[in-house]
């Protein structure tokens, strides 16, 4: 008997003493066996093989995560499974990350022409952390949208298993936060450690990022401890492969030692631009250093920097790969000039390439300035031609299309967008109507500042009325619709809710519209020019005169906070709770 109380080779699991299941140990001599095959060795195939005489059947191999190798259930279900093939970085031709070039149209075009993997342009971690993820149903994209409504990163299903998100970061926790934000929409995460430009190494603040950080890009090369911290945190913190892109150091020995240290963090691959951080494209690429790195580590090494010296056509990609002994090749400027460099059958005519690019730019609503920049890089020496001059003068996507005789295409696509948007809006409106709160008083109104005196708004009038009637100040609850990113606000006054049925392009406009609905329902003046004398304007004038008198007498001109609240609408916004979006 076995320790479990049954005879060797027998099991009582699944049976009883009267209906015992007998499990005979497998014998592997003289057997005909169905091999394990990914996506083939599922139950129907195994049973069929047994019916036809197989002695033993193997199921498909499973990974430690519970899915077949090369398969992932992320983004799918058991009945509608999405197949996610983990990125392999060996034997690949890769579009390099390029600022202002590696946006969605260029990435998709590179994939069309034969690129295996595409990197997006470097995006700074602080900027990304201020973004929210929005599913754009009209474009069928996933957008990461900044507070100022600018789309910082746009991607789509077509590239989801092929795009690597490159970020600029000098902080491990911020890098991890960004990686988790985008992880479900990309195939991998890359840290830029090679860009020598100031916007990467210094990242000075701008109108979008109100504070700055340094030490990103090539600046990280002098801080191996920080490199190790960032990469280790990412490898441990996300499921997608992590890579980094570096430049070479002054000596081969130092470069190899750094790469060996990077390899120990567990990254999937390393891209090496074969120039030092102070060198520029006109300097020769150091193939010998890339080769030394390739021979020193076991992870895939991706060679970059060969556009000037090596890569003039598709066949040159393999030449550069052999010269560096690299696992793969990453192409930047040669692909920027003509993305059909990835095409095995040779270059396509530049006119066709540019028209293909424009089609993607229109279909995915790419900003015209970015579209124009990329097209100018393709035209190069033809910028002084008549077509080049017209392109340079274009001030919209439509004008760009007209330069390339694609006006009809633009009209067709934009008409399709409008039709789809209208359809989705009607569907959303029907859903809103079904879920509508019957206690909310509604009107179809908008706020038009041209109908009001300067610095006078309905919100100010509503706040003034609430104080006069000794009601709590108005409370605004504002939501944003994912479909078109328009806003709707509900204002609560004396326990009654009011809102406009029209959605607005900004939170402030939506709140003003809600205030108008409330004021009109109550029969209270809203401050329009047509209403005659405006007591709030008179109050503002008195306040201005008091400040002038105080200043003339050397007194502190600062106005008491309770007085400011009468005139400055933003003051009443400070404590307004917002609904989760």
C-alpha positions in Angstrom: 0.0 0.0 0.0 1.1 3.6 -0.6 1.2 6.1 2.2 -2.2 7.2 1.1 -3.7 3.8 1.6 -4.1 2.6 -2.0 -2.2 0.0 -4.0 0.7 1.3 -6.1 -0.5 2.5 -9.4 -4.1 2.9 -8.2 -5.9 6.1 -7.2 -9.2 6.6 -5.5 -9.4 10.2 -6.7 -12.5 10.7 -8.8 -13.9 7.3 -7.8 -15.2 5.3 -4.9 -14.5 1.8 -3.6 -17.3 0.5 -5.8 -16.4 2.6 -8.9 -12.7 3.0 -8.6 -10.6 4.9 -11.1 -7.5 3.0 -12.0 -4.5 5.2 -13.1 -1.9 3.1 -14.9 1.6 4.6 -14.9 2.7 5.7 -18.4 5.2 3.5 -20.3 7.2 5.4 -22.9 8.6 2.4 -24.8 7.2 1.6 -28.3 4.7 4.4 -28.2 3.3 6.7 -30.8 3.0 10.2 -29.3 1.4 13.4 -30.3 4.0 16.2 -29.8 3.3 19.4 -27.8 2.3 22.2 -30.3 1.4 25.7 -29.4 -2.2 26.6 -30.4 -2.6 23.0 -31.8 -2.3 20.6 -28.8 -5.7 21.6 -27.3 -8.3 19.1 -26.1 -10.1 18.5 -29.5 -6.8 17.7 -31.2 -5.6 15.4 -28.4 -8.8 13.4 -28.3 -8.8 13.1 -32.1 -5.2 11.8 -32.0 -6.2 9.2 -29.4 -9.1 8.1 -31.6 -6.8 7.5 -34.5 -4.3 5.4 -32.5 -2.0 7.7 -30.6 -0.8 6.1 -27.4 0.1 9.3 -25.6 -0.8 13.0 -26.3 1.0 16.1 -25.1 -0.8 19.3 -24.5 0.6 22.7 -25.8 3.3 24.0 -23.5 2.3 26.5 -20.9 4.3 29.4 -19.4 4.6 30.1 -15.7 1.9 32.8 -16.2 -0.6 30.1 -17.3 -0.7 30.8 -21.0 0.9 29.0 -24.0 4.3 30.4 -25.0 3.7 33.4 -27.2 0.1 33.7 -26.0 -1.4 36.1 -23.5 -4.9 36.5 -22.3 -4.4 40.2 -21.5 -6.9 42.2 -23.4 -9.0 39.2 -24.2 -11.3 36.5 -22.7 -11.5 32.8 -22.9 -14.1 33.2 -25.7 -12.3 36.0 -27.5 -8.7 35.6 -26.8 -6.1 38.2 -27.8 -2.9 36.6 -28.9 0.1 38.6 -27.6 3.5 37.4 -28.8 6.2 38.5 -26.4 8.8 40.6 -28.2 12.0 38.9 -29.4 14.9 41.2 -30.1 17.0 38.9 -32.2 17.2 39.2 -36.0 14.9 42.2 -36.0 14.8 45.4 -38.0 13.7 48.2 -35.7 12.5 51.8 -36.1 14.6 53.9 -33.7 13.0 56.4 -31.3 13.1 59.8 -32.9 11.7 63.0 -31.3 9.0 64.5 -33.6 9.3 61.6 -36.0 8.3 58.5 -34.1 4.6 59.4 -33.8 1.8 57.0 -34.8 1.7 57.6 -38.6 5.5 56.9 -39.0 5.4 53.9 -36.7 2.5 52.3 -38.7 4.1 53.1 -42.0 7.4 51.5 -40.9 5.5 48.3 -39.9 3.8 48.3 -43.3 7.1 48.4 -45.0 8.6 45.6 -43.0 9.9 46.9 -39.6 9.6 44.2 -36.9 9.5 46.5 -33.9 8.9 50.3 -33.7 9.9 52.6 -30.9 7.9 55.8 -30.1 9.6 59.1 -29.6 11.1 59.8 -26.2 8.4 61.0 -23.8 9.3 62.6 -20.4 8.0 60.8 -17.3 6.7 63.9 -15.6 4.6 64.8 -18.7 3.2 61.3 -18.9 2.2 61.2 -15.2 0.0 64.2 -15.8 -1.9 62.4 -18.6 -5.0 60.3 -18.4 -5.7 57.4 -20.6 -8.7 58.0 -22.9 -10.2 55.4 -25.4 -10.9 57.4 -28.6 -13.8 55.6 -30.1 -13.9 57.8 -33.2 -10.2 57.1 -34.2 -10.2 53.7 -32.5 -7.0 54.6 -30.6 -5.9 54.9 -27.0 -4.8 58.4 -26.2 -2.8 59.7 -23.3 -4.1 63.2 -22.9 -2.5 66.1 -21.0 -4.5 68.5 -18.8 -4.4 71.1 -21.6 -6.1 68.5 -23.9 -3.0 67.8 -25.9 -2.5 64.2 -26.9 1.0 63.3 -25.7 1.0 59.6 -26.9 -1.5 57.9 -29.2 -1.4 54.3 -30.1 -3.7 51.7 -31.7 -4.4 48.0 -31.9 -2.4 47.6 -35.1 0.9 48.2 -33.3 0.1 47.0 -29.8 2.4 44.0 -29.9 5.2 45.7 -31.8 5.6 49.2 -30.2 8.1 49.9 -27.5 7.4 53.0 -25.3 10.5 55.0 -24.8 10.6 57.3 -21.8 13.0 59.8 -20.5 13.4 59.4 -16.7 16.0 59.9 -14.0 13.8 58.5 -11.2 13.0 54.8 -10.6 9.6 55.3 -9.0 8.4 57.8 -11.7 9.6 55.5 -14.4 7.6 52.6 -12.9 4.5 54.7 -12.5 4.6 55.6 -16.2 5.3 52.0 -17.2 2.3 50.8 -15.3 0.2 53.6 -16.9 1.0 52.4 -20.5 1.9 48.8 -20.0 -1.4 47.3 -21.3 -1.2 49.3 -24.5 2.4 48.6 -25.6 4.8 45.7 -26.1 7.7 46.9 -24.1 9.3 49.7 -22.2 12.6 51.5 -23.0 14.6 54.0 -21.0 16.5 56.6 -23.0 20.1 56.7 -21.9 21.7 57.9 -25.1 20.1 61.2 -26.1 22.7 64.0 -25.7 20.3 66.9 -26.3 19.4 69.3 -23.5 15.7 68.6 -23.6 16.6 65.1 -22.4 19.6 65.7 -20.2 18.1 68.8 -18.6 14.4 68.7 -19.4 13.8 72.3 -18.6 10.2 73.3 -17.6 7.8 74.6 -20.2 4.2 75.7 -20.3 3.1 72.1 -19.8 5.7 70.9 -17.2 6.0 73.5 -14.5 9.0 72.1 -12.9 12.2 70.6 -14.4 14.5 67.7 -13.7 17.9 66.8 -15.0 20.1 63.7 -15.4 18.1 61.9 -18.1 19.2 60.6 -21.5 23.0 60.5 -21.9 23.5 62.1 -18.5 22.5 58.7 -16.9 25.7 57.2 -18.4 27.7 58.9 -15.6 25.5 57.4 -12.9 25.5 53.6 -13.1 23.8 53.3 -9.7 20.8 55.3 -10.9 20.8 53.2 -14.1 20.7 50.0 -12.1 18.0 51.4 -9.8 15.7 52.4 -12.7 16.1 49.2 -14.7 15.8 46.8 -11.8 12.7 48.6 -10.6 11.1 48.3 -14.0 12.0 44.7 -14.5 10.6 43.7 -11.2 7.6 46.0 -11.4 6.0 45.2 -14.8 5.4 42.1 -17.0 6.4 43.6 -20.3 10.1 43.4 -21.5 12.3 46.3 -20.5 15.1 47.6 -22.7 17.4 50.6 -22.7 19.3 52.6 -25.3 22.8 53.9 -24.6 25.7 55.7 -26.3 29.3 54.4 -25.9 31.6 55.8 -23.2 35.1 57.2 -23.9 36.8 53.8 -23.6 35.7 50.4 -24.8 36.5 48.8 -21.4 34.2 51.3 -19.5 31.4 50.7 -22.0 31.6 46.9 -21.8 31.7 47.1 -18.0 28.6 49.3 -17.9 26.7 47.0 -20.3 27.6 44.0 -18.2 26.2 45.8 -15.1 23.1 46.7 -17.1 22.7 43.1 -18.2 22.5 41.9 -14.6 19.3 44.0 -14.0 17.4 41.5 -16.1 16.5 43.7 -19.1 15.5 41.9 -22.4 17.9 43.8 -24.7 20.1 46.8 -25.0 20.3 49.2 -28.0 23.7 50.8 -28.5 24.3 53.9 -30.6 27.9 53.6 -31.7 28.9 57.1 -30.9 30.0 59.0 -27.8 27.6 61.5 -26.4 29.6 64.5 -27.8 29.7 63.0 -31.3 27.2 63.8 -34.0 26.0 62.0 -37.2 28.9 63.2 -39.3 31.3 61.3 -37.0 32.0 57.7 -37.9 30.0 55.1 -36.0 32.3 52.9 -33.8 31.3 49.4 -35.0 34.2 47.9 -33.1 32.8 49.0 -29.8 29.3 47.6 -30.6 31.0 44.4 -31.6 32.9 44.2 -28.4 29.7 44.7 -26.4 27.9 42.0 -28.5 30.7 39.5 -27.7 30.7 40.4 -24.0 27.1 39.9 -23.1 24.4 37.2 -23.7 21.4 39.5 -24.1 20.5 40.8 -27.6 22.4 43.9 -28.6 20.7 46.2 -31.1 23.1 48.2 -33.2 22.2 51.8 -34.0 24.0 54.7 -35.7 24.6 53.2 -39.2 22.5 55.5 -41.3 25.4 57.8 -42.3 28.1 55.2 -43.0 26.3 52.0 -43.8 22.6 52.0 -44.5 21.7 53.3 -47.9 19.4 50.5 -48.9 17.8 47.4 -47.4 20.7 45.1 -48.1 23.0 47.4 -46.1 21.0 46.6 -42.9 22.6 43.1 -42.8 26.0 44.5 -43.6 25.8 46.8 -40.6 24.5 43.9 -38.4 27.5 41.7 -39.4 30.0 44.6 -38.9 28.8 45.0 -35.3 28.0 41.3 -34.6 24.7 42.6 -33.2 21.5 40.7 -32.8 19.4 43.3 -34.5 19.6 46.7 -36.2 17.8 49.9 -35.2 17.4 52.5 -37.9 16.9 56.2 -37.3 17.6 58.8 -40.0 17.6 56.4 -43.0 14.0 55.5 -42.0 13.1 59.2 -41.3 14.2 60.0 -44.9 12.3 57.1 -46.4 10.6 54.5 -44.2 10.5 52.0 -47.1 14.1 51.3 -46.2 12.6 48.4 -44.3 11.1 46.9 -47.5 12.9 43.8 -48.8 12.0 44.6 -52.4 13.7 48.0 -52.3 12.6 51.6 -51.9 9.1 52.7 -53.0 8.9 56.0 -55.0 9.1 58.9 -52.5 5.8 60.3 -53.8 4.0 57.0 -52.8 5.7 56.9 -49.4 4.7 60.5 -48.6 1.1 59.8 -49.7 1.0 56.7 -47.5 2.3 58.7 -44.6 -0.3 61.4 -45.2 -3.1 58.8 -45.2 -2.1 57.6 -41.7 -1.7 61.2 -40.6 -5.3 62.0 -41.6 -6.8 58.8 -40.4 -5.3 59.2 -36.9 -5.8 63.0 -36.7 -2.1 63.7 -36.4 -1.3 67.4 -35.6 -0.5 69.2 -38.9 2.8 70.6 -37.6 4.1 67.1 -36.8 2.9 65.9 -40.2 4.6 68.8 -42.0 7.8 68.2 -40.1 8.1 64.6 -41.1 7.2 65.2 -44.7 9.9 67.9 -44.8 12.5 65.4 -43.6 11.5 63.1 -46.5 11.6 65.9 -49.1 15.1 67.0 -48.0 16.8 68.5 -51.1 13.4 68.9 -52.8 12.2 71.5 -50.2 13.2 74.3 -52.6 10.9 72.9 -55.3 7.4 74.3 -55.9 5.9 71.4 -54.0 8.3 71.9 -51.1 7.5 75.6 -50.8 3.8 74.8 -50.8 4.3 72.3 -48.1 6.3 74.7 -46.0 3.5 77.3 -46.4 0.7 74.8 -45.4 -1.1 75.7 -42.1 -3.5 72.8 -41.8 -3.8 69.1 -42.5 -6.2 69.9 -45.3 -3.7 72.3 -47.0 -1.0 69.6 -46.7 -3.4 67.2 -48.5 -4.0 69.7 -51.2 -0.3 70.1 -51.8 -0.1 66.3 -52.5 -3.3 66.2 -54.5 -5.2 64.4 -51.8 -7.9 66.8 -51.0 -10.7 64.3 -51.9 -9.2 61.8 -49.5 -9.1 64.4 -46.7 -12.8 65.3 -47.3 -13.8 61.6 -47.4 -12.0 60.7 -44.1 -13.2 63.8 -42.2 -16.8 63.2 -43.4 -16.5 59.6 -42.1 -15.2 60.9 -38.8 -18.1 63.3 -38.4 -20.6 60.6 -39.3 -19.1 58.2 -36.8 -18.9 60.9 -34.1 -22.5 61.8 -34.6 -23.5 58.1 -34.4 -21.6 57.6 -31.2 -22.9 60.9 -29.7 -26.5 59.8 -30.4 -25.7 56.4 -28.7 -24.2 58.2 -25.7 -27.1 60.6 -25.5 -29.6 57.6 -25.5 -27.6 56.1 -22.7 -27.5 59.4 -20.8 -31.2 59.7 -21.2 -31.8 56.3 -19.7 -29.6 57.1 -16.7 -30.7 60.7 -16.3 -31.5 61.9 -12.8 -35.1 63.1 -12.9 -34.4 65.6 -10.1 -32.0 67.6 -12.2 -33.5 70.7 -13.9 -32.2 71.0 -17.4 -32.0 73.5 -20.2 -30.1 73.6 -23.5 -27.9 76.7 -22.9 -24.3 77.7 -23.5 -22.2 80.4 -22.0 -21.1 83.1 -24.6 -18.7 85.6 -22.9 -19.5 88.1 -25.6 -22.9 88.6 -24.1 -21.5 89.6 -20.7 -19.4 92.5 -19.5 -15.6 91.9 -19.0 -14.8 89.9 -15.9 -18.5 89.4 -15.1 -19.9 85.8 -15.3 -23.1 83.9 -14.4 -21.1 82.0 -11.7 -20.3 85.3 -10.0 -24.0 86.3 -10.0 -25.1 82.9 -8.7 -22.5 83.1 -5.9 -23.7 86.6 -5.0 -27.3 85.5 -4.9 -26.5 82.5 -2.7 -24.8 84.8 -0.2 -27.7 87.3 -0.3 -30.2 84.5 0.4 -27.9 82.9 3.0 -27.6 79.6 1.1 -24.4 77.6 1.0 -22.2 78.5 -1.9 -22.9 76.6 -5.2 -21.2 73.2 -5.6 -20.2 72.2 -9.1 -19.8 68.5 -10.1 -18.1 68.2 -13.6 -17.6 65.1 -15.7 -15.8 64.6 -19.0 -17.1 62.3 -21.7 -14.4 59.9 -23.0 -15.8 59.9 -26.5 -15.1 63.5 -27.4 -13.6 64.8 -24.2 -16.4 67.3 -23.7 -17.6 68.5 -20.3 -20.9 68.6 -18.5 -21.4 70.2 -15.1 -24.2 69.9 -12.5 -24.5 72.8 -10.0 -26.3 72.2 -6.7 -28.0 75.2 -5.1 -30.3 74.9 -2.0 -30.3 71.1 -2.5 -31.6 71.5 -6.1 -29.5 70.4 -9.1 -29.2 72.2 -12.4 -27.4 71.5 -15.7 -27.2 72.3 -19.4 -28.0 69.5 -21.8 -25.3 70.7 -24.1 -21.7 69.5 -23.5 -18.9 72.1 -23.6 -15.2 72.0 -24.6 -13.9 73.1 -21.2 -14.8 72.6 -17.6 -15.2 76.4 -17.0 -17.7 76.7 -19.9 -19.7 73.8 -18.6 -19.9 75.3 -15.1 -21.0 78.7 -16.5 -23.7 76.9 -18.5 -24.9 75.1 -15.3 -25.0 78.5 -13.5 -27.1 80.0 -16.3 -29.7 77.2 -16.0 -29.9 77.8 -12.2 -30.3 81.6 -12.5 -32.9 81.4 -15.3 -34.9 78.8 -13.3 -34.8 81.1 -10.3 -35.6 84.2 -12.3 -32.5 85.9 -11.1 -30.4 88.2 -13.4 -27.3 86.5 -14.8 -25.3 89.6 -15.6 -25.9 89.9 -19.4 -25.2 93.1 -21.2 -28.9 93.3 -22.3 -30.0 93.3 -18.6 -29.0 97.0 -18.1 -27.1 98.3 -15.1 -24.9 95.7 -13.5 -24.5 96.0 -9.7 -21.4 93.7 -9.7 -19.6 96.0 -12.1 -20.4 98.9 -9.8 -19.1 96.9 -6.9 -15.9 96.1 -8.8 -15.4 99.8 -9.5 -15.8 100.7 -5.9 -13.3 98.0 -5.0 -10.8 99.4 -7.6 -11.2 102.9 -6.2 -10.6 101.7 -2.6 -7.4 100.0 -3.7 -6.2 103.2 -5.5 -6.9 105.3 -2.3 -5.1 102.8 -0.1 -2.1 102.8 -2.5 -2.0 106.6 -2.5 -1.9 106.6 1.3 0.8 104.0 1.4 -1.4 101.3 2.8 -1.3 97.7 1.9 -3.2 97.4 -1.4 -3.9 93.7 -0.9 -7.6 93.0 -0.9 -9.2 90.9 1.9 -9.9 87.4 0.8 -13.6 87.6 1.6 -13.9 90.7 -0.7 -12.0 88.9 -3.5 -14.5 86.1 -3.4 -17.3 88.5 -4.5 -15.6 89.2 -7.8 -13.2 86.4 -8.8 -15.1 83.3 -9.9 -12.0 81.1 -9.5 -12.2 81.6 -5.8 -15.5 79.7 -5.6 -13.9 76.9 -7.6 -11.2 76.1 -5.1 -13.4 74.0 -2.8 -15.7 72.5 -5.4 -15.6 68.7 -5.2 -15.3 67.0 -8.6 -16.9 63.7 -9.6 -14.4 60.9 -10.5 -13.9 60.9 -14.3 
